[in-house]
Amino acid sequence: MPSLAASMDALRAIADSAPVATLATAFAERGHEFALVGGPVRDALLGRAVTDLDFTTSAHPDETRAVLDTVSTNVWDVGRDFGTIAAKVQGETVEITTYRAETYRDDSRKPEVRFGTTIEGDLVRRDFTINALALMLPDLRLVDVSDGLEDLLAAKIRTPGAPEDSFTDDPLRMMRAARFSAQLGFEVSAETRASMLELAERLDIISAERIRDEFVKLLSASDPIPGIRLLVETGLAERFLPELTGLIATQDDHGRHKDVYEHSLTVLQQAIGLEQARRSLGADAAPAGPDIVLRIAALLHDIGKPATRRFERGGVTFHHHDVVGAKLAKKRLRELRFDNDTVKRVARLVELHLRFFGYSDQPWTDSAVRRYVRDAGDELERLHILTRADVTTRNRRKAERLDHAYDDIERRIAELAEAEELAAVRPELDGEQIMAILGIPPGPIVGRAYRHLLEVRLDEGPIGAEMAEARLRAWHAEQDDE
C-alpha cells in the first residue's frame, strides 16, 4: 500500500477532476451531503487504477435528479426504487445513490431498500470494511466507521458487523468475498470464512443472473484461483456449479499425482498465462480484456470425468468425457443464464479439447488437419491455448514432446491455410449450383450432396469446380442406383 500522503494525493486528484468538482459543488450548494464511496476510495488508497466512480448522497432520488438537472441535460433513472440516478456530466457518466440500507427476507430474491440519513449508517451496511470508506466532498474528509484502513494495511477481508448479519442481508456478498480475495490478494478473515461455510445454502435465494455476473468478475481476475478455492472450500460452488466440486478426488488416468480438480485449476492458470502472453504480443484475434469463454472452458474442460470414470485393467478410464462434459457445461451455463453464444463456444471447446492428443504418436494426414480446423471453426485460437494448457504432466520429456507436436500441428495449419484458405473450407459448388447441375428442386438431397462434396474437399483439398461437378454427378448416379 502506498504512503498515506500518496493515497490522499490520488483521492485529491479525483476530487479536483472537472466532473467530480462540479457535482460536489452542486450538491453542497443545495445543502446535501455528497461523497465518493466504496471501491474507488479503496483502490485509490491501494494505489490501484480507479476506473469507475461511485457516489452517495443524503439527497433522495427526486432531490438528486433536481441537482443533476442543473449540471446536465442528460439525466436518467438507473434504479429509482434503489435510489440511483445517473447523468452525463462534462463527458463522464456518473451514478449517484441515496444513503440506504437493504435486507433480504428469508425467501426473497430481491432486496428491500430503505433510505438512510447518515453516511455512517450507509457505510455500516456495506459488504466489507475495505469498501466501507467514503471521501466526503468537497471538504476531502475521509470517513472510516469500521477500521477499513487497518484492514487495507493488513490485507484482510472482513465485514463491518457480524458476518452472519451481512451475509443474511445479501448472500451474494459471500461470492464477493471470494472475488476480492482473488482480485486484491487479500485473506478472508477466519470468522468471515466460517460464516460463508455456515450460510452457503442461503445463496440459493440469489438470482442466477447475479450469481453469473459475480462469477464472471471472479474469473476476470488476473489470478482467480484463490477465489475459486474459497468458493469450493466453503460449499458455495456446490450451490451454483456442483460439477466443479465433483472433480475433487476424481483421479486422473494415472492415479498418481493431481486429482482432476487440481488439474483443472492448473489448466485454468496456464490458460490465463497463455492468454495474457498472446495479448501482450498483439495477436489480432486476442480479446481486449479477460477471455471469459476460454477461462470457463479451461475450468470446466474435464467436468465429464466423474460421470465417465471406470476402473478397467488395473487403471482408471474416462471414455467420452469430452462429449459428456460438453453437455454438462451447456446445461449448467444455461441454468446460470449465460448468453447462447458463450454457451455454444464453451461447449464446443470442452468437446474438442481431447482431439489433439494422439497427434504426437502419429502425425495426422492433411485431411485430419483440415477437419480439425473445420470442427474448431471460430474457436481455433482458443483451442490452441486450451490444448497447450491441458498439459500438466510432471514428466518433462512427455511435456516437451507434446509441446513440439503442437508446434508442428500449428505449423501445418498455417501452411494449409495459406495454400487453401483453410479457415473457410467449403465445397467448390454451393447449393444453387448443385440444384442446377442435377436439375433438382430444393430438398434433403441437396444437403446430402453438399455434405458429400464437403467430405471430398476435406479429404483431398481443392479439386476445382470441373472435377467437383464430375464427382457430384457420379455420387448422384450412385444414389439413383440405390
C-alpha positions as CSV (number, residue, x, y, z in Angstrom):
1,M,0.0,0.0,0.0
2,P,1.4,3.5,-0.9
3,S,2.1,6.1,1.8
4,L,-0.9,7.9,3.3
5,A,0.3,11.1,1.6
6,A,0.4,9.4,-1.8
7,S,-3.0,7.9,-1.3
8,M,-4.5,11.2,-0.3
9,D,-2.9,12.8,-3.4
10,A,-4.7,10.2,-5.5
11,L,-8.0,10.9,-3.8
12,R,-7.4,14.7,-4.2
13,A,-6.8,14.2,-7.9
14,I,-10.2,12.5,-8.3
15,A,-11.9,15.2,-6.3
16,D,-10.3,18.0,-8.4
17,S,-11.3,16.5,-11.7
18,A,-13.9,18.6,-13.5
19,P,-17.0,16.4,-13.3
20,V,-16.4,15.5,-9.6
21,A,-15.8,19.1,-8.5
22,T,-18.9,20.2,-10.4
23,L,-21.0,17.6,-8.7
24,A,-19.6,18.2,-5.3
25,T,-20.3,22.0,-5.6
26,A,-23.8,21.5,-6.9
27,F,-24.9,19.1,-4.1
28,A,-23.2,21.3,-1.4
29,E,-25.0,24.5,-2.6
30,R,-28.3,22.7,-2.1
31,G,-27.5,21.5,1.4
32,H,-26.9,17.8,0.6
33,E,-24.0,15.7,1.7
34,F,-22.1,14.1,-1.2
35,A,-19.3,11.5,-1.1
36,L,-17.1,9.3,-3.2
37,V,-17.6,5.9,-1.7
38,G,-16.5,2.2,-1.8
39,G,-14.3,0.7,-4.4
40,P,-12.8,3.9,-5.9
41,V,-11.7,5.1,-2.4
42,R,-10.3,1.6,-1.7
43,D,-8.4,1.4,-5.0
44,A,-7.0,4.9,-4.7
45,L,-5.7,4.2,-1.2
46,L,-4.1,1.0,-2.5
47,G,-2.5,2.7,-5.5
48,R,-4.6,0.8,-7.9
49,A,-6.1,2.3,-11.1
50,V,-9.6,3.8,-10.4
51,T,-11.9,3.3,-13.4
52,D,-15.4,3.6,-12.0
53,L,-16.6,6.3,-9.7
54,D,-19.4,5.5,-7.2
55,F,-21.1,8.4,-5.3
56,T,-23.6,8.5,-2.5
57,T,-25.6,11.4,-1.1
58,S,-28.1,12.4,1.6
59,A,-30.4,13.6,-1.1
60,H,-33.4,11.4,-2.0
61,P,-33.8,10.4,-5.7
62,D,-36.1,13.3,-6.6
63,E,-33.7,15.7,-5.0
64,T,-30.7,14.1,-6.7
65,R,-32.4,14.4,-10.0
66,A,-33.2,18.1,-9.4
67,V,-29.5,18.7,-8.6
68,L,-28.3,16.8,-11.7
69,D,-30.7,18.8,-13.9
70,T,-28.7,21.9,-13.0
71,V,-25.4,20.5,-14.3
72,S,-26.5,18.1,-17.1
73,T,-29.0,17.9,-19.9
74,N,-28.8,14.1,-19.9
75,V,-30.2,12.6,-16.7
76,W,-31.9,9.2,-16.3
77,D,-33.1,6.7,-13.7
78,V,-30.9,3.7,-13.2
79,G,-33.0,2.3,-10.4
80,R,-35.1,4.9,-8.7
81,D,-36.5,2.3,-6.3
82,F,-32.9,1.6,-5.2
83,G,-32.1,5.3,-5.0
84,T,-29.8,5.5,-8.1
85,I,-29.9,8.3,-10.6
86,A,-27.4,8.7,-13.5
87,A,-26.2,11.6,-15.6
88,K,-23.7,12.7,-18.2
89,V,-21.6,15.4,-16.6
90,Q,-18.8,17.0,-18.6
91,G,-18.4,13.9,-20.8
92,E,-18.4,11.5,-17.8
93,T,-21.2,9.1,-16.9
94,V,-21.9,9.2,-13.2
95,E,-24.2,7.4,-10.9
96,I,-25.4,8.8,-7.5
97,T,-27.2,6.7,-4.9
98,T,-29.1,7.8,-1.9
99,Y,-27.8,6.7,1.5
100,R,-29.5,3.4,2.1
101,A,-29.9,0.1,3.9
102,E,-31.1,-3.1,2.3
103,T,-32.0,-6.6,3.5
104,Y,-33.4,-9.8,2.1
105,R,-36.3,-11.6,3.5
106,D,-35.6,-15.3,4.2
107,D,-37.4,-16.4,1.0
108,S,-36.7,-13.3,-1.2
109,R,-34.5,-12.9,-4.3
110,K,-34.9,-9.1,-4.2
111,P,-33.6,-6.7,-1.6
112,E,-35.9,-4.5,0.4
113,V,-34.5,-1.0,0.3
114,R,-34.7,1.7,2.9
115,F,-33.1,5.1,2.5
116,G,-30.8,6.2,5.3
117,T,-29.9,9.6,6.8
118,T,-26.2,9.5,7.5
119,I,-23.0,8.5,5.8
120,E,-22.1,6.4,8.8
121,G,-25.3,4.4,8.6
122,D,-24.8,3.9,4.8
123,L,-21.2,2.6,5.3
124,V,-22.1,0.2,8.1
125,R,-24.4,-1.7,5.7
126,R,-21.8,-2.2,3.1
127,D,-20.2,-5.6,2.3
128,F,-16.7,-5.3,3.7
129,T,-14.7,-2.9,5.8
130,I,-12.3,-2.2,2.9
131,N,-15.3,-1.0,0.9
132,A,-16.9,0.9,3.8
133,L,-14.8,4.0,3.2
134,A,-16.1,7.4,2.0
135,L,-14.4,10.6,1.0
136,M,-16.8,13.5,1.8
137,L,-16.8,16.2,-0.9
138,P,-15.9,18.9,-1.4
139,D,-14.1,19.0,2.0
140,L,-12.0,15.9,1.5
141,R,-12.9,14.3,4.8
142,L,-12.3,10.5,5.0
143,V,-14.9,8.6,6.8
144,D,-14.0,5.1,8.1
145,V,-16.5,3.6,10.5
146,S,-15.2,0.1,10.8
147,D,-11.4,0.2,10.6
148,G,-11.3,-0.3,6.9
149,L,-7.9,1.4,6.7
150,E,-6.5,-1.1,9.2
151,D,-7.8,-4.0,7.1
152,L,-6.3,-2.5,3.9
153,L,-3.0,-2.4,5.6
154,A,-3.4,-5.9,6.9
155,A,-4.7,-7.2,3.5
156,K,-7.8,-8.6,5.2
157,I,-11.4,-9.1,4.1
158,R,-13.8,-8.6,6.9
159,T,-17.4,-7.5,7.3
160,P,-18.3,-4.2,9.1
161,G,-20.5,-6.0,11.5
162,A,-21.2,-9.7,12.3
163,P,-20.6,-11.6,9.1
164,E,-23.8,-13.7,9.6
165,D,-25.8,-10.4,9.6
166,S,-24.1,-9.1,6.5
167,F,-24.5,-12.4,4.5
168,T,-28.1,-12.7,5.6
169,D,-28.8,-9.2,4.3
170,D,-27.2,-10.1,0.9
171,P,-25.9,-13.6,0.4
172,L,-24.1,-12.6,-2.8
173,R,-21.6,-10.9,-0.6
174,M,-20.1,-14.3,0.1
175,M,-19.2,-14.7,-3.5
176,R,-17.8,-11.1,-3.5
177,A,-15.5,-12.1,-0.6
178,A,-14.0,-14.8,-2.9
179,R,-13.7,-12.3,-5.8
180,F,-12.0,-9.7,-3.7
181,S,-9.6,-12.2,-2.3
182,A,-8.5,-13.1,-5.8
183,Q,-8.5,-9.5,-7.2
184,L,-6.6,-7.9,-4.3
185,G,-4.6,-10.9,-3.0
186,F,-6.3,-10.4,0.4
187,E,-7.0,-13.1,3.1
188,V,-10.6,-13.6,4.2
189,S,-10.8,-13.4,8.0
190,A,-11.5,-16.7,9.9
191,E,-14.9,-15.6,11.2
192,T,-16.0,-14.4,7.7
193,R,-14.9,-17.6,6.2
194,A,-16.7,-19.6,8.9
195,S,-19.9,-17.7,8.1
196,M,-19.6,-18.4,4.4
197,L,-19.4,-22.1,5.2
198,E,-22.4,-21.9,7.5
199,L,-24.6,-19.8,5.3
200,A,-23.7,-21.2,1.9
201,E,-27.2,-22.6,1.3
202,R,-28.6,-19.0,1.5
203,L,-27.0,-18.3,-1.9
204,D,-30.0,-20.3,-3.3
205,I,-32.2,-17.2,-3.0
206,I,-30.0,-15.1,-5.3
207,S,-31.0,-15.0,-8.9
208,A,-28.9,-16.9,-11.5
209,E,-28.1,-13.7,-13.3
210,R,-26.5,-12.1,-10.2
211,I,-24.5,-15.2,-9.5
212,R,-23.3,-15.4,-13.1
213,D,-22.2,-11.8,-13.1
214,E,-20.2,-12.3,-9.8
215,F,-18.7,-15.5,-11.1
216,V,-17.6,-13.7,-14.3
217,K,-16.0,-10.9,-12.3
218,L,-14.0,-13.5,-10.3
219,L,-12.9,-15.3,-13.4
220,S,-11.8,-11.9,-14.8
221,A,-9.1,-11.5,-12.1
222,S,-5.5,-12.0,-13.2
223,D,-5.4,-14.9,-10.8
224,P,-8.9,-16.2,-9.9
225,I,-7.6,-19.5,-8.4
226,P,-7.6,-18.3,-4.7
227,G,-11.2,-17.2,-5.1
228,I,-12.3,-20.4,-6.8
229,R,-10.7,-22.4,-4.0
230,L,-12.6,-20.4,-1.4
231,L,-15.9,-21.0,-3.2
232,V,-15.3,-24.7,-3.3
233,E,-14.0,-25.0,0.3
234,T,-16.9,-23.1,1.8
235,G,-19.5,-25.0,-0.2
236,L,-20.6,-22.0,-2.2
237,A,-19.6,-23.6,-5.5
238,E,-21.8,-26.5,-4.7
239,R,-24.8,-24.2,-4.8
240,F,-24.3,-23.0,-8.4
241,L,-21.5,-25.1,-10.0
242,P,-21.6,-28.6,-8.4
243,E,-19.8,-30.1,-11.3
244,L,-16.7,-28.3,-10.2
245,T,-16.8,-29.6,-6.7
246,G,-17.5,-33.1,-8.1
247,L,-14.0,-33.1,-9.6
248,I,-12.3,-33.4,-6.2
249,A,-10.7,-36.7,-5.7
250,T,-11.6,-37.9,-9.2
251,Q,-8.2,-39.3,-10.1
252,D,-6.6,-38.8,-13.5
253,D,-5.9,-41.7,-15.8
254,H,-2.6,-42.4,-14.0
255,G,-4.0,-42.1,-10.5
256,R,-0.6,-40.8,-9.2
257,H,-0.4,-37.1,-8.7
258,K,-3.1,-34.4,-9.2
259,D,-6.8,-35.1,-8.8
260,V,-8.9,-33.7,-11.6
261,Y,-9.9,-30.7,-9.6
262,E,-6.3,-29.7,-9.0
263,H,-5.5,-30.4,-12.7
264,S,-8.4,-28.2,-13.8
265,L,-7.1,-25.3,-11.6
266,T,-3.7,-25.7,-13.1
267,V,-5.1,-25.7,-16.7
268,L,-7.0,-22.5,-15.9
269,Q,-3.9,-20.9,-14.5
270,Q,-1.8,-21.9,-17.6
271,A,-4.6,-20.9,-20.0
272,I,-4.6,-17.4,-18.4
273,G,-0.8,-17.2,-18.8
274,L,-1.0,-18.1,-22.4
275,E,-4.0,-15.8,-23.0
276,Q,-2.1,-12.8,-21.5
277,A,1.1,-13.7,-23.4
278,R,-0.9,-13.7,-26.6
279,R,-2.4,-10.4,-25.8
280,S,0.9,-8.8,-25.0
281,L,2.2,-9.9,-28.4
282,G,-0.6,-8.0,-30.0
283,A,-2.4,-11.1,-31.6
284,D,-5.1,-9.8,-33.9
285,A,-7.8,-12.1,-32.6
286,A,-7.0,-11.7,-28.9
287,P,-9.8,-10.2,-26.8
288,A,-9.1,-6.8,-25.4
289,G,-9.9,-8.0,-21.8
290,P,-10.0,-11.3,-20.0
291,D,-11.2,-14.1,-22.3
292,I,-14.1,-15.4,-20.2
293,V,-15.1,-18.1,-22.8
294,L,-11.5,-19.6,-22.6
295,R,-11.4,-19.4,-18.8
296,I,-14.7,-21.1,-18.3
297,A,-13.7,-23.8,-20.8
298,A,-10.4,-24.3,-19.1
299,L,-12.1,-24.6,-15.7
300,L,-14.8,-27.0,-16.9
301,H,-13.0,-29.0,-19.6
302,D,-12.9,-32.2,-17.5
303,I,-16.3,-32.0,-15.7
304,G,-17.4,-35.1,-17.7
305,K,-14.8,-37.2,-15.9
306,P,-16.8,-38.1,-12.7
307,A,-19.7,-39.4,-14.8
308,T,-17.5,-41.5,-17.1
309,R,-14.9,-42.9,-14.6
310,R,-14.4,-46.6,-15.0
311,F,-11.9,-48.9,-13.4
312,E,-10.5,-51.2,-16.1
313,R,-7.4,-53.4,-16.3
314,G,-6.0,-52.0,-13.1
315,G,-6.4,-48.4,-14.1
316,V,-8.9,-45.6,-14.5
317,T,-10.5,-44.6,-17.7
318,F,-12.8,-41.6,-18.7
319,H,-14.0,-42.6,-22.1
320,H,-16.1,-39.9,-23.9
321,H,-15.7,-37.5,-21.0
322,D,-15.2,-34.8,-23.6
323,V,-18.7,-35.3,-25.1
324,V,-20.4,-35.8,-21.7
325,G,-18.6,-32.7,-20.4
326,A,-19.8,-30.6,-23.2
327,K,-23.4,-31.5,-22.5
328,L,-22.9,-30.8,-18.8
329,A,-21.2,-27.5,-19.4
330,K,-24.0,-26.5,-21.8
331,K,-26.7,-27.4,-19.2
332,R,-25.0,-25.6,-16.3
333,L,-24.2,-22.4,-18.2
334,R,-27.8,-22.2,-19.4
335,E,-29.0,-22.5,-15.9
336,L,-26.7,-19.6,-15.0
337,R,-28.3,-17.6,-17.8
338,F,-25.2,-17.2,-19.9
339,D,-25.9,-16.0,-23.4
340,N,-26.3,-18.6,-26.1
341,D,-23.1,-17.6,-27.9
342,T,-21.0,-18.1,-24.7
343,V,-22.7,-21.5,-24.0
344,K,-22.1,-22.7,-27.6
345,R,-18.4,-21.7,-27.6
346,V,-17.6,-23.1,-24.2
347,A,-19.4,-26.4,-25.0
348,R,-17.5,-26.7,-28.3
349,L,-14.1,-26.2,-26.7
350,V,-14.9,-28.8,-24.0
351,E,-16.0,-31.2,-26.7
352,L,-12.8,-30.7,-28.7
353,H,-10.2,-30.4,-26.0
354,L,-9.0,-34.0,-26.4
355,R,-8.9,-34.0,-30.2
356,F,-5.2,-33.2,-30.5
357,F,-3.9,-35.8,-28.1
358,G,-2.6,-38.7,-30.2
359,Y,-1.1,-36.4,-32.8
360,S,2.3,-36.8,-31.2
361,D,2.1,-40.5,-31.6
362,Q,1.2,-40.4,-35.3
363,P,1.1,-37.2,-37.3
364,W,-2.2,-36.5,-39.0
365,T,-3.0,-36.5,-42.7
366,D,-3.8,-33.3,-44.4
367,S,-7.4,-34.4,-44.3
368,A,-7.3,-34.8,-40.5
369,V,-5.8,-31.3,-40.1
370,R,-8.5,-29.8,-42.3
371,R,-11.2,-31.5,-40.2
372,Y,-9.6,-30.2,-37.0
373,V,-9.7,-26.7,-38.3
374,R,-13.2,-27.1,-39.7
375,D,-14.6,-28.5,-36.4
376,A,-12.9,-25.8,-34.3
377,G,-14.2,-23.0,-36.6
378,D,-14.0,-19.7,-34.8
379,E,-12.7,-21.3,-31.7
380,L,-9.4,-22.5,-33.2
381,E,-7.2,-19.9,-31.4
382,R,-8.8,-20.7,-28.1
383,L,-8.5,-24.4,-28.8
384,H,-4.8,-23.9,-29.4
385,I,-4.5,-22.3,-25.9
386,L,-6.7,-24.8,-24.1
387,T,-4.9,-27.8,-25.6
388,R,-1.5,-26.4,-24.6
389,A,-2.7,-25.5,-21.2
390,D,-4.1,-29.0,-20.7
391,V,-0.6,-30.4,-20.5
392,T,0.2,-30.6,-16.7
393,T,2.3,-33.7,-16.6
394,R,5.4,-33.7,-14.4
395,N,7.1,-35.9,-17.0
396,R,9.4,-33.4,-18.6
397,R,10.1,-35.4,-21.7
398,K,6.4,-36.0,-22.3
399,A,5.6,-32.3,-21.9
400,E,8.3,-31.4,-24.3
401,R,7.1,-34.0,-26.8
402,L,3.5,-32.7,-26.7
403,D,4.7,-29.1,-27.0
404,H,6.7,-29.9,-30.1
405,A,3.9,-31.8,-31.5
406,Y,1.5,-28.9,-31.1
407,D,4.1,-26.6,-32.6
408,D,4.0,-28.9,-35.6
409,I,0.3,-29.0,-36.0
410,E,0.1,-25.2,-35.8
411,R,2.7,-25.0,-38.5
412,R,0.8,-27.4,-40.7
413,I,-2.4,-25.5,-40.1
414,A,-0.7,-22.3,-41.2
415,E,0.8,-23.9,-44.3
416,L,-2.5,-25.4,-45.4
417,A,-4.4,-22.2,-44.6
418,E,-2.0,-20.2,-46.8
419,A,-2.4,-22.7,-49.6
420,E,-6.1,-23.4,-49.3
421,E,-7.9,-20.7,-47.4
422,L,-8.4,-23.3,-44.7
423,A,-10.5,-21.1,-42.4
424,A,-13.3,-21.0,-44.9
425,V,-13.2,-24.6,-46.1
426,R,-16.3,-25.4,-48.3
427,P,-17.0,-27.3,-51.4
428,E,-16.3,-25.8,-54.8
429,L,-20.1,-26.0,-55.5
430,D,-22.8,-24.3,-53.5
431,G,-26.5,-25.3,-53.1
432,E,-27.7,-23.3,-56.1
433,Q,-25.0,-24.9,-58.4
434,I,-25.8,-28.3,-57.1
435,M,-29.5,-27.9,-58.0
436,A,-28.7,-26.5,-61.4
437,I,-26.3,-29.3,-62.3
438,L,-28.6,-32.1,-61.1
439,G,-31.8,-30.5,-62.2
440,I,-33.4,-30.9,-58.8
441,P,-35.5,-28.6,-56.6
442,P,-34.6,-27.6,-53.0
443,G,-34.9,-30.6,-50.6
444,P,-32.9,-33.0,-48.4
445,I,-30.9,-34.4,-51.4
446,V,-29.3,-31.0,-51.9
447,G,-28.0,-31.1,-48.3
448,R,-26.7,-34.6,-48.7
449,A,-24.9,-33.7,-51.9
450,Y,-23.3,-30.6,-50.3
451,R,-22.1,-32.7,-47.4
452,H,-20.6,-35.3,-49.8
453,L,-18.7,-32.6,-51.6
454,L,-17.5,-31.2,-48.3
455,E,-16.1,-34.6,-47.3
456,V,-14.3,-34.7,-50.7
457,R,-12.9,-31.2,-50.0
458,L,-11.7,-32.2,-46.6
459,D,-10.2,-35.4,-47.7
460,E,-8.5,-34.2,-50.9
461,G,-8.2,-30.5,-50.7
462,P,-9.2,-28.2,-53.5
463,I,-10.1,-30.1,-56.7
464,G,-11.6,-27.4,-58.8
465,A,-15.2,-26.8,-60.0
466,E,-15.0,-29.1,-63.0
467,M,-13.8,-32.1,-61.0
468,A,-16.3,-31.3,-58.3
469,E,-19.1,-31.4,-60.8
470,A,-17.9,-34.8,-62.1
471,R,-17.7,-36.2,-58.5
472,L,-21.2,-34.8,-57.9
473,R,-22.7,-36.5,-60.9
474,A,-21.0,-39.8,-60.0
475,W,-22.4,-39.6,-56.4
476,H,-25.8,-38.8,-57.7
477,A,-25.8,-41.7,-60.1
478,E,-24.9,-44.0,-57.2
479,Q,-27.9,-42.6,-55.3
480,D,-30.2,-43.5,-58.2
481,D,-28.8,-47.0,-58.4
482,E,-29.6,-47.5,-54.7
